[in-house]
């Protein structure tokens, strides 16, 4: 049976009894994940990588590469910074997300989407990605067959800001 790991599922895990989960408290990008090399057939992380400081992005992705088996699949989802910037330039919110912004102010929407929401620092974003940069980071970590994906087939969608990538070890 294939082993699958979801990093940082929060309240919305991808899934089924076939998945193993590790919370963000594992300090992805700072420490080695508590698994031997080549443990998993698949690693999935939805809206987690942006919470890793940009100075540790490469470390986090290298760690995902380490724990994947040869030919293992990586799937990541992050906010699409290019889309958020375009919404700023258009002076319009890019979706119906209104956390702490019931009036739909476009600048509050932009701030919420870039920096996240609420007073709890543990949930703040520390990195931005556009399709080209996300691809470059994943390739630098040693992944092959890197494909930017636009619509998710699993997990909780985050709307138009979703930017996904699939890659093979």
PABATOR-105146 format. One record per residue: residue in three letters; chain; residue number from 1; y, x, z of N, C-alpha, C, CB in turn. Coordinates in nm, 2 decimals. Each point is the difference from the previous one (the first is absolute). Glycine has a CB too. Layout:
<'ala' 'A' NUM <Y X Z> <Y X Z> <Y X Z> <Y X Z>>;
...
END
This chain:
<'unk' 'A' 1 <-0.12 0.08 0.00> <0.12 -0.08 0.00> <0.12 0.09 0.00> <-0.12 -0.19 0.12>>;
<'unk' 'A' 2 <0.22 0.15 -0.20> <0.13 0.08 -0.01> <0.08 -0.01 0.13> <0.00 -0.04 -0.25>>;
<'unk' 'A' 3 <0.06 0.15 0.29> <0.08 0.00 0.11> <0.15 -0.01 -0.05> <-0.17 0.14 0.14>>;
<'unk' 'A' 4 <0.24 -0.23 -0.07> <0.14 -0.02 -0.04> <0.09 0.00 0.12> <-0.07 -0.14 -0.20>>;
<'unk' 'A' 5 <0.19 0.21 0.18> <0.09 0.01 0.11> <0.14 -0.06 -0.03> <-0.12 0.20 0.08>>;
<'unk' 'A' 6 <0.17 -0.28 0.00> <0.14 -0.05 -0.01> <0.08 0.07 0.11> <-0.07 -0.22 -0.10>>;
<'unk' 'A' 7 <0.18 0.29 0.05> <0.09 0.06 0.10> <0.11 -0.09 0.03> <-0.06 0.23 -0.09>>;
<'unk' 'A' 8 <0.09 -0.26 0.22> <0.11 -0.08 0.04> <0.00 -0.14 -0.04> <0.12 0.20 0.00>>;
<'unk' 'A' 9 <-0.22 -0.28 0.02> <-0.01 -0.14 -0.05> <0.10 -0.09 0.07> <-0.23 0.04 -0.06>>;
<'unk' 'A' 10 <0.27 -0.01 0.18> <0.09 -0.09 0.08> <-0.07 -0.13 0.02> <0.20 0.11 -0.10>>;
<'unk' 'A' 11 <-0.12 -0.22 0.08> <-0.06 -0.14 0.02> <-0.07 -0.05 -0.12> <0.18 -0.04 0.17>>;
<'unk' 'A' 12 <-0.17 0.11 -0.28> <-0.06 -0.05 -0.13> <-0.10 0.09 -0.06> <0.22 -0.12 -0.03>>;
<'unk' 'A' 13 <-0.33 0.14 0.09> <-0.10 0.09 -0.06> <-0.05 -0.05 -0.13> <-0.07 0.08 0.22>>;
<'unk' 'A' 14 <0.04 0.01 -0.31> <-0.05 -0.04 -0.14> <-0.12 -0.08 0.01> <0.10 0.21 -0.09>>;
<'unk' 'A' 15 <-0.17 -0.19 0.20> <-0.11 -0.06 0.01> <-0.13 -0.05 0.03> <0.12 0.06 -0.05>>;
<'unk' 'A' 16 <-0.22 0.00 0.03> <-0.13 -0.06 0.03> <-0.07 0.10 0.09> <-0.01 -0.11 -0.22>>;
<'unk' 'A' 17 <-0.11 0.07 0.26> <-0.08 0.08 0.09> <-0.04 0.14 -0.07> <-0.09 -0.21 0.11>>;
<'unk' 'A' 18 <0.11 0.22 -0.23> <-0.03 0.13 -0.07> <0.11 0.11 0.02> <-0.13 -0.13 -0.17>>;
<'unk' 'A' 19 <0.24 0.09 0.23> <0.11 0.10 0.02> <0.00 0.05 0.14> <0.13 -0.12 -0.18>>;
<'unk' 'A' 20 <-0.09 0.24 0.19> <0.03 0.06 0.13> <0.15 0.02 0.00> <-0.22 0.12 0.02>>;
<'unk' 'A' 21 <0.28 -0.12 0.10> <0.15 0.00 0.02> <0.04 0.11 0.09> <0.01 -0.25 -0.04>>;
<'unk' 'A' 22 <0.10 0.31 0.01> <0.06 0.09 0.10> <0.15 -0.04 0.00> <-0.17 0.19 -0.04>>;
<'unk' 'A' 23 <0.22 -0.20 0.16> <0.14 -0.04 0.02> <0.10 0.11 -0.03> <-0.08 -0.16 0.17>>;
<'unk' 'A' 24 <0.20 0.13 -0.18> <0.10 0.10 -0.03> <0.02 0.10 0.12> <0.12 -0.17 -0.15>>;
<'unk' 'A' 25 <-0.17 0.13 0.26> <0.01 0.09 0.12> <-0.08 0.13 -0.03> <0.02 -0.19 0.15>>;
<'unk' 'A' 26 <-0.10 0.20 -0.25> <-0.07 0.12 -0.04> <0.09 0.11 -0.05> <-0.20 -0.14 -0.06>>;
<'unk' 'A' 27 <0.33 0.10 0.05> <0.11 0.10 -0.05> <-0.04 0.06 -0.13> <0.06 0.04 0.24>>;
<'unk' 'A' 28 <-0.09 -0.12 -0.34> <-0.03 0.04 -0.13> <0.11 0.09 -0.05> <-0.13 -0.21 -0.05>>;
<'unk' 'A' 29 <0.10 0.33 0.00> <0.09 0.09 -0.05> <0.04 0.11 0.10> <0.09 -0.18 -0.14>>;
<'unk' 'A' 30 <-0.12 0.15 0.27> <0.03 0.10 0.11> <-0.13 0.07 0.05> <0.20 -0.14 0.06>>;
<'unk' 'A' 31 <-0.30 0.06 -0.05> <-0.13 0.04 0.05> <-0.11 -0.03 -0.10> <0.08 -0.03 0.24>>;
<'unk' 'A' 32 <-0.19 0.11 -0.23> <-0.12 -0.03 -0.08> <-0.05 -0.14 0.05> <-0.06 0.25 -0.03>>;
<'unk' 'A' 33 <0.01 -0.33 -0.07> <-0.06 -0.12 0.03> <-0.14 0.03 0.06> <0.12 -0.13 -0.18>>;
<'unk' 'A' 34 <-0.17 0.05 0.28> <-0.12 0.04 0.07> <-0.13 -0.03 -0.07> <0.13 -0.05 0.20>>;
<'unk' 'A' 35 <-0.13 0.10 -0.33> <-0.12 -0.01 -0.08> <-0.04 0.13 -0.07> <0.06 -0.25 -0.03>>;
<'unk' 'A' 36 <-0.18 0.27 0.01> <-0.04 0.13 -0.07> <0.04 -0.01 -0.15> <-0.20 0.03 0.16>>;
<'unk' 'A' 37 <0.20 0.08 -0.22> <0.03 0.00 -0.15> <-0.10 -0.09 -0.07> <0.09 0.24 0.02>>;
<'unk' 'A' 38 <-0.04 -0.30 -0.13> <-0.08 -0.08 -0.09> <-0.08 -0.11 0.07> <-0.02 0.21 -0.14>>;
<'unk' 'A' 39 <0.09 -0.28 0.22> <-0.06 -0.11 0.08> <0.00 -0.14 -0.07> <0.06 0.12 0.20>>;
<'unk' 'A' 40 <0.05 -0.14 -0.28> <0.02 -0.14 -0.05> <0.00 0.00 -0.15> <0.14 -0.05 0.20>>;
<'unk' 'A' 41 <-0.19 -0.07 -0.25> <0.00 -0.03 -0.14> <0.14 -0.05 -0.05> <-0.25 -0.05 0.02>>;
<'unk' 'A' 42 <0.32 -0.01 0.08> <0.13 -0.06 -0.03> <0.09 0.01 0.12> <-0.11 -0.16 -0.17>>;
<'unk' 'A' 43 <0.24 0.19 0.14> <0.11 0.00 0.10> <0.11 -0.09 -0.05> <-0.06 0.23 0.08>>;
<'unk' 'A' 44 <0.10 -0.33 0.00> <0.10 -0.09 -0.03> <0.11 0.00 0.10> <-0.17 -0.15 -0.12>>;
<'unk' 'A' 45 <0.30 0.15 0.08> <0.11 0.00 0.09> <0.11 -0.08 -0.06> <-0.06 0.22 0.10>>;
<'unk' 'A' 46 <0.10 -0.33 -0.04> <0.10 -0.09 -0.05> <0.12 0.00 0.08> <-0.17 -0.14 -0.10>>;
<'unk' 'A' 47 <0.28 0.19 0.05> <0.13 0.01 0.07> <-0.01 0.07 0.13> <0.06 -0.21 -0.11>>;
<'unk' 'A' 48 <-0.12 0.33 0.10> <-0.02 0.09 0.11> <0.07 0.14 -0.03> <-0.21 -0.12 0.06>>;
<'unk' 'A' 49 <0.19 0.16 -0.18> <0.05 0.14 -0.04> <0.15 0.01 0.02> <-0.19 0.02 -0.16>>;
<'unk' 'A' 50 <0.27 -0.12 0.14> <0.14 0.01 0.02> <0.04 0.01 0.14> <0.03 -0.14 -0.20>>;
<'unk' 'A' 51 <-0.12 0.12 0.29> <0.02 0.02 0.15> <-0.02 0.14 0.04> <-0.06 -0.23 0.04>>;
<'unk' 'A' 52 <-0.01 0.31 -0.13> <-0.02 0.14 0.02> <0.13 0.07 -0.04> <-0.26 -0.01 -0.03>>;
<'unk' 'A' 53 <0.32 0.10 0.11> <0.12 0.07 -0.05> <-0.03 0.07 -0.13> <0.07 0.03 0.24>>;
<'unk' 'A' 54 <0.03 -0.03 -0.33> <-0.01 0.06 -0.13> <-0.05 0.14 0.00> <0.18 -0.16 -0.08>>;
<'unk' 'A' 55 <-0.14 0.23 0.19> <-0.05 0.14 0.01> <-0.15 0.01 0.03> <0.23 0.06 0.08>>;
<'unk' 'A' 56 <-0.29 -0.17 -0.05> <-0.15 0.00 0.02> <-0.08 -0.08 -0.10> <0.06 0.03 0.24>>;
<'unk' 'A' 57 <0.01 -0.07 -0.34> <-0.07 -0.08 -0.11> <-0.12 0.08 -0.06> <0.22 -0.12 -0.05>>;
<'unk' 'A' 58 <-0.19 0.24 0.02> <-0.11 0.09 -0.06> <-0.11 0.02 0.09> <0.17 0.11 -0.14>>;
<'unk' 'A' 59 <-0.15 -0.09 0.27> <-0.10 0.01 0.10> <-0.09 -0.12 0.01> <0.15 0.16 0.13>>;
<'unk' 'A' 60 <-0.08 -0.28 -0.12> <-0.08 -0.13 0.01> <-0.09 -0.02 -0.12> <0.19 -0.09 0.13>>;
<'unk' 'A' 61 <-0.14 0.12 -0.25> <-0.08 -0.02 -0.12> <-0.11 0.11 -0.01> <0.20 -0.10 -0.12>>;
<'unk' 'A' 62 <-0.17 0.22 0.16> <-0.11 0.10 0.00> <-0.11 -0.04 0.10> <0.17 0.18 -0.06>>;
<'unk' 'A' 63 <-0.13 -0.24 0.17> <-0.10 -0.05 0.10> <-0.09 -0.11 -0.06> <0.16 0.07 0.19>>;
<'unk' 'A' 64 <-0.09 -0.16 -0.27> <-0.08 -0.11 -0.06> <-0.10 0.06 -0.10> <0.19 -0.16 0.02>>;
<'unk' 'A' 65 <-0.14 0.26 -0.10> <-0.09 0.07 -0.09> <-0.12 0.07 0.07> <0.21 0.04 -0.15>>;
<'unk' 'A' 66 <-0.18 0.02 0.26> <-0.10 0.07 0.08> <-0.12 -0.09 0.04> <0.18 0.16 0.08>>;
<'unk' 'A' 67 <-0.14 -0.28 -0.03> <-0.11 -0.09 0.05> <-0.07 -0.08 -0.10> <0.14 -0.01 0.21>>;
<'unk' 'A' 68 <-0.08 0.01 -0.34> <-0.07 -0.07 -0.11> <-0.12 0.08 -0.05> <0.22 -0.12 -0.06>>;
<'unk' 'A' 69 <-0.32 0.05 0.02> <-0.12 0.07 -0.07> <0.05 0.03 -0.14> <-0.17 -0.12 0.14>>;
<'unk' 'A' 70 <0.10 0.21 -0.21> <0.03 0.03 -0.14> <-0.01 -0.14 -0.08> <-0.08 0.24 0.02>>;
<'unk' 'A' 71 <0.17 -0.26 -0.11> <0.01 -0.13 -0.07> <0.04 -0.12 0.08> <-0.17 0.09 -0.15>>;
<'unk' 'A' 72 <0.22 -0.06 0.28> <0.05 -0.11 0.08> <0.13 -0.05 -0.05> <-0.12 0.11 0.20>>;
<'unk' 'A' 73 <0.15 -0.23 -0.16> <0.12 -0.08 -0.04> <0.11 0.00 0.10> <-0.15 -0.14 -0.15>>;
<'unk' 'A' 74 <0.27 0.17 0.12> <0.12 -0.01 0.08> <0.08 -0.12 -0.05> <0.00 0.25 0.07>>;
<'unk' 'A' 75 <0.04 -0.34 0.01> <0.10 -0.10 -0.04> <0.11 -0.01 0.10> <-0.19 -0.13 -0.12>>;
<'unk' 'A' 76 <0.31 0.14 0.08> <0.12 0.00 0.09> <0.10 -0.10 -0.05> <-0.04 0.24 0.05>>;
<'unk' 'A' 77 <0.11 -0.30 0.04> <0.11 -0.09 -0.03> <0.12 0.04 0.08> <-0.16 -0.19 -0.06>>;
<'unk' 'A' 78 <0.28 0.20 0.00> <0.12 0.03 0.07> <0.11 -0.08 -0.06> <-0.08 0.24 0.04>>;
<'unk' 'A' 79 <0.20 -0.25 0.03> <0.12 -0.07 -0.07> <0.04 0.09 -0.12> <0.07 -0.10 0.23>>;
<'unk' 'A' 80 <-0.03 0.03 -0.33> <0.05 0.06 -0.12> <0.15 0.02 0.01> <-0.19 -0.11 -0.14>>;
<'unk' 'A' 81 <0.23 0.23 0.17> <0.14 0.04 0.02> <0.08 -0.03 -0.12> <-0.07 0.17 0.17>>;
<'unk' 'A' 82 <0.02 -0.14 -0.29> <0.07 -0.03 -0.13> <0.03 -0.14 -0.01> <-0.11 0.19 -0.11>>;
<'unk' 'A' 83 <0.02 -0.28 0.15> <0.03 -0.15 -0.01> <0.11 -0.03 0.10> <-0.24 -0.05 -0.07>>;
<'unk' 'A' 84 <0.23 0.10 0.19> <0.10 -0.03 0.10> <0.14 0.05 -0.04> <-0.18 0.02 0.18>>;
<'unk' 'A' 85 <0.19 0.10 -0.24> <0.13 0.05 -0.05> <0.05 -0.09 -0.11> <-0.07 0.23 0.06>>;
<'unk' 'A' 86 <-0.02 -0.28 -0.15> <0.05 -0.09 -0.10> <0.05 -0.13 0.05> <-0.17 0.10 -0.15>>;
<'unk' 'A' 87 <0.11 -0.15 0.26> <0.05 -0.12 0.06> <0.14 0.03 0.06> <-0.24 -0.08 0.05>>;
<'unk' 'A' 88 <0.25 0.20 0.01> <0.13 0.03 0.05> <0.11 0.00 -0.11> <-0.11 0.14 0.18>>;
<'unk' 'A' 89 <0.07 -0.07 -0.29> <0.10 0.00 -0.12> <0.03 -0.13 -0.05> <-0.09 0.22 -0.06>>;
<'unk' 'A' 90 <-0.01 -0.31 0.06> <0.02 -0.14 -0.04> <0.07 -0.09 0.10> <-0.20 0.03 -0.14>>;
<'unk' 'A' 91 <0.21 0.03 0.26> <0.06 -0.08 0.12> <-0.07 -0.13 0.03> <0.22 0.11 -0.05>>;
<'unk' 'A' 92 <-0.35 -0.10 0.05> <-0.08 -0.12 0.02> <-0.13 0.04 0.07> <0.10 -0.11 -0.20>>;
<'unk' 'A' 93 <-0.14 0.03 0.30> <-0.13 0.02 0.06> <-0.11 -0.01 -0.10> <0.08 -0.09 0.22>>;
<'unk' 'A' 94 <-0.18 0.18 -0.21> <-0.11 0.00 -0.10> <-0.11 -0.09 0.02> <0.06 0.23 -0.03>>;
<'unk' 'A' 95 <-0.06 -0.30 0.14> <-0.11 -0.10 0.03> <0.05 -0.09 0.11> <-0.18 0.16 -0.07>>;
<'unk' 'A' 96 <0.09 -0.25 0.12> <0.04 -0.09 0.10> <-0.01 0.05 0.15> <-0.07 -0.18 -0.16>>;
<'unk' 'A' 97 <0.04 0.31 0.18> <-0.01 0.05 0.13> <0.13 -0.01 0.07> <-0.18 0.16 -0.08>>;
<'unk' 'A' 98 <0.18 -0.22 0.20> <0.12 -0.02 0.08> <-0.01 0.03 0.15> <0.05 -0.18 -0.17>>;
<'unk' 'A' 99 <-0.13 0.27 0.20> <-0.01 0.04 0.14> <0.13 0.05 0.05> <-0.25 0.05 -0.02>>;
<'unk' 'A' 100 <0.30 -0.10 0.13> <0.13 0.03 0.05> <0.12 -0.02 -0.10> <-0.12 0.16 0.15>>;
<'unk' 'A' 101 <0.09 -0.24 -0.25> <0.10 -0.02 -0.11> <-0.01 -0.14 -0.06> <-0.01 0.25 -0.05>>;
<'unk' 'A' 102 <0.02 -0.36 0.14> <-0.02 -0.13 -0.05> <0.10 -0.04 -0.11> <-0.09 -0.06 0.22>>;
<'unk' 'A' 103 <0.21 0.12 -0.22> <0.10 -0.04 -0.10> <-0.02 0.07 -0.14> <0.16 -0.03 0.19>>;
<'unk' 'A' 104 <-0.26 0.12 -0.19> <-0.03 0.06 -0.13> <0.10 0.10 -0.05> <-0.12 -0.20 -0.05>>;
<'unk' 'A' 105 <0.19 0.27 0.14> <0.10 0.10 -0.04> <-0.07 0.11 -0.07> <0.15 -0.06 0.19>>;
<'unk' 'A' 106 <-0.11 0.10 -0.31> <-0.07 0.10 -0.08> <0.00 0.14 0.07> <0.06 -0.12 -0.21>>;
<'unk' 'A' 107 <0.05 0.16 0.28> <0.00 0.13 0.06> <-0.09 0.00 0.12> <0.23 0.03 -0.08>>;
<'unk' 'A' 108 <-0.24 -0.14 0.16> <-0.09 0.00 0.11> <-0.15 0.00 -0.05> <0.17 -0.13 0.13>>;
<'unk' 'A' 109 <-0.19 0.07 -0.25> <-0.13 0.00 -0.06> <-0.04 0.15 -0.04> <0.03 -0.24 -0.08>>;
<'unk' 'A' 110 <0.07 0.31 0.02> <-0.03 0.14 -0.04> <-0.03 0.08 0.12> <0.16 -0.03 -0.20>>;
<'unk' 'A' 111 <-0.07 0.02 0.31> <-0.03 0.08 0.12> <-0.13 -0.03 0.06> <0.24 0.00 0.04>>;
<'unk' 'A' 112 <-0.28 -0.13 -0.03> <-0.13 -0.04 0.05> <-0.11 0.06 -0.08> <0.10 -0.21 0.09>>;
<'unk' 'A' 113 <-0.09 0.21 -0.22> <-0.11 0.05 -0.08> <-0.01 0.15 0.00> <0.03 -0.20 -0.15>>;
<'unk' 'A' 114 <0.08 0.27 0.16> <0.00 0.15 0.01> <-0.04 0.04 0.14> <0.18 0.02 -0.18>>;
<'unk' 'A' 115 <-0.12 -0.07 0.28> <-0.02 0.06 0.13> <-0.09 -0.08 0.09> <0.22 0.08 -0.02>>;
<'unk' 'A' 116 <-0.26 -0.20 -0.03> <-0.09 -0.10 0.07> <0.09 -0.08 0.10> <-0.21 0.15 -0.03>>;
<'unk' 'A' 117 <0.14 -0.22 0.12> <0.07 -0.10 0.08> <-0.02 0.03 0.15> <-0.02 -0.17 -0.19>>;
<'unk' 'A' 118 <0.11 0.12 0.27> <-0.02 -0.01 0.14> <0.04 0.13 0.07> <-0.18 -0.16 -0.04>>;
<'unk' 'A' 119 <0.19 0.15 0.17> <0.05 0.11 0.08> <-0.11 0.11 0.04> <0.16 -0.16 0.09>>;
<'unk' 'A' 120 <-0.29 0.13 -0.12> <-0.11 0.08 0.04> <-0.01 0.12 -0.10> <-0.12 -0.19 0.10>>;
<'unk' 'A' 121 <0.16 0.31 -0.05> <0.00 0.12 -0.09> <-0.14 0.03 -0.06> <0.19 0.09 0.14>>;
<'unk' 'A' 122 <-0.30 -0.13 -0.08> <-0.13 0.03 -0.05> <-0.03 -0.07 -0.13> <-0.08 0.03 0.23>>;
<'unk' 'A' 123 <0.16 -0.13 -0.27> <-0.02 -0.07 -0.12> <0.10 0.04 -0.11> <-0.09 -0.19 0.13>>;
<'unk' 'A' 124 <0.18 0.29 -0.11> <0.09 0.04 -0.10> <-0.06 0.07 -0.11> <0.17 0.01 0.18>>;
<'unk' 'A' 125 <-0.11 -0.02 -0.30> <-0.05 0.08 -0.11> <0.07 0.14 0.00> <-0.03 -0.21 -0.13>>;
<'unk' 'A' 126 <-0.05 0.31 0.09> <0.04 0.14 0.00> <-0.02 0.07 -0.13> <-0.06 0.01 0.23>>;
<'unk' 'A' 127 <0.03 -0.09 -0.34> <-0.02 0.06 -0.13> <0.03 -0.11 -0.11> <-0.17 0.17 0.09>>;
<'unk' 'A' 128 <0.21 -0.13 -0.20> <0.02 -0.09 -0.12> <-0.08 0.05 -0.11> <0.23 -0.06 0.08>>;
<'unk' 'A' 129 <-0.28 -0.03 -0.16> <-0.08 0.03 -0.12> <0.04 -0.09 -0.12> <-0.19 0.07 0.15>>;
<'unk' 'A' 130 <0.20 0.00 -0.26> <0.01 -0.07 -0.13> <-0.13 0.03 -0.07> <0.26 0.00 -0.01>>;
<'unk' 'A' 131 <-0.29 -0.07 -0.10> <-0.13 0.03 -0.07> <-0.03 0.15 -0.03> <0.02 -0.23 -0.09>>;
<'unk' 'A' 132 <0.08 0.30 0.04> <-0.02 0.14 -0.04> <-0.02 0.09 0.12> <0.14 -0.04 -0.20>>;
<'unk' 'A' 133 <-0.07 0.02 0.30> <-0.02 0.08 0.12> <-0.13 -0.03 0.07> <0.25 0.01 0.03>>;
<'unk' 'A' 134 <-0.29 -0.14 -0.02> <-0.13 -0.03 0.06> <-0.11 0.07 -0.08> <0.09 -0.22 0.09>>;
<'unk' 'A' 135 <-0.08 0.21 -0.22> <-0.11 0.06 -0.08> <0.00 0.15 0.02> <0.03 -0.18 -0.17>>;
<'unk' 'A' 136 <0.09 0.24 0.17> <0.00 0.15 0.02> <-0.06 0.04 0.14> <0.21 0.01 -0.15>>;
<'unk' 'A' 137 <-0.18 -0.09 0.25> <-0.05 0.04 0.14> <-0.15 -0.02 0.00> <0.21 -0.08 0.10>>;
<'unk' 'A' 138 <-0.27 -0.02 -0.16> <-0.14 -0.02 -0.01> <-0.07 0.11 -0.08> <0.04 -0.25 0.03>>;
<'unk' 'A' 139 <0.02 0.28 -0.14> <-0.06 0.11 -0.08> <0.01 0.13 0.07> <0.07 -0.12 -0.20>>;
<'unk' 'A' 140 <0.04 0.15 0.27> <0.01 0.13 0.08> <-0.11 0.01 0.10> <0.25 -0.01 -0.04>>;
<'unk' 'A' 141 <-0.29 -0.11 0.10> <-0.11 0.00 0.10> <-0.14 0.03 -0.06> <0.14 -0.16 0.13>>;
<'unk' 'A' 142 <-0.14 0.17 -0.26> <-0.13 0.03 -0.07> <-0.07 -0.11 -0.06> <-0.02 0.17 0.16>>;
<'unk' 'A' 143 <0.08 -0.29 -0.17> <-0.07 -0.12 -0.05> <0.01 0.01 -0.16> <0.05 -0.14 0.21>>;
<'unk' 'A' 144 <-0.14 0.07 -0.27> <-0.01 -0.01 -0.15> <0.01 -0.15 -0.03> <-0.14 0.21 -0.02>>;
<'unk' 'A' 145 <0.15 -0.23 -0.11> <0.00 -0.14 -0.06> <0.10 -0.09 0.08> <-0.24 0.03 -0.07>>;
<'unk' 'A' 146 <0.36 0.02 0.09> <0.10 -0.07 0.08> <0.06 -0.11 -0.09> <0.05 0.21 0.14>>;
<'unk' 'A' 147 <-0.05 -0.33 -0.08> <0.04 -0.12 -0.08> <0.10 -0.08 0.09> <-0.21 0.00 -0.13>>;
<'unk' 'A' 148 <0.33 -0.02 0.08> <0.09 -0.09 0.07> <-0.04 -0.14 -0.03> <0.19 0.17 -0.02>>;
<'unk' 'A' 149 <-0.20 -0.25 0.13> <-0.04 -0.14 -0.02> <0.11 -0.09 0.05> <-0.25 0.06 0.03>>;
<'unk' 'A' 150 <0.27 -0.17 -0.10> <0.11 -0.09 0.03> <-0.03 -0.12 0.08> <0.09 0.08 -0.20>>;
<'unk' 'A' 151 <-0.21 -0.13 0.20> <-0.03 -0.12 0.07> <-0.13 0.03 0.08> <0.10 -0.15 -0.17>>;
<'unk' 'A' 152 <-0.09 0.11 0.30> <-0.12 0.02 0.09> <-0.10 -0.11 -0.02> <0.15 0.12 0.16>>;
<'unk' 'A' 153 <-0.27 -0.08 -0.14> <-0.11 -0.09 0.00> <-0.06 -0.03 0.14> <-0.05 0.08 -0.24>>;
<'unk' 'A' 154 <0.10 -0.01 0.34> <-0.05 -0.02 0.13> <0.11 0.04 0.10> <-0.24 0.05 -0.07>>;
<'unk' 'A' 155 <0.22 -0.09 0.19> <0.10 0.04 0.10> <0.12 -0.10 0.00> <-0.07 0.24 -0.01>>;
<'unk' 'A' 156 <0.16 -0.23 0.10> <0.12 -0.09 0.01> <0.11 0.05 -0.09> <-0.06 -0.05 0.23>>;
<'unk' 'A' 157 <0.09 -0.03 -0.33> <0.11 0.04 -0.09> <0.13 0.01 0.07> <-0.12 -0.10 -0.19>>;
<'unk' 'A' 158 <0.21 0.19 0.14> <0.13 0.02 0.06> <0.11 -0.05 -0.11> <-0.08 0.19 0.15>>;
<'unk' 'A' 159 <0.03 -0.25 -0.25> <0.10 -0.06 -0.10> <0.03 0.11 -0.11> <0.09 -0.15 0.18>>;
<'unk' 'A' 160 <0.02 0.13 -0.24> <0.04 0.08 -0.11> <0.02 0.15 0.03> <0.11 -0.20 -0.09>>;
<'unk' 'A' 161 <-0.09 0.23 0.22> <0.01 0.14 0.04> <-0.12 0.08 0.00> <0.19 -0.07 0.13>>;
<'unk' 'A' 162 <-0.31 0.00 -0.15> <-0.13 0.07 0.00> <-0.01 0.10 -0.11> <-0.10 -0.20 0.10>>;
<'unk' 'A' 163 <0.07 0.32 -0.06> <-0.03 0.11 -0.10> <-0.14 0.06 0.04> <0.25 0.05 -0.04>>;
<'unk' 'A' 164 <-0.34 -0.06 -0.05> <-0.14 0.05 0.04> <-0.04 0.12 -0.09> <-0.06 -0.23 0.07>>;
<'unk' 'A' 165 <-0.04 0.30 -0.02> <-0.06 0.11 -0.08> <-0.15 0.00 0.04> <0.22 0.13 0.00>>;
<'unk' 'A' 166 <-0.30 -0.10 -0.10> <-0.14 0.02 0.02> <-0.03 0.14 -0.06> <-0.06 -0.25 -0.02>>;
<'unk' 'A' 167 <-0.03 0.32 0.09> <-0.03 0.14 -0.05> <-0.14 0.03 0.05> <0.24 0.07 0.01>>;
<'unk' 'A' 168 <-0.30 0.03 -0.08> <-0.14 0.04 0.03> <0.00 0.15 0.05> <-0.09 -0.16 -0.18>>;
<'unk' 'A' 169 <0.01 0.18 0.28> <-0.01 0.14 0.04> <-0.08 0.08 -0.10> <0.01 -0.07 0.24>>;
END
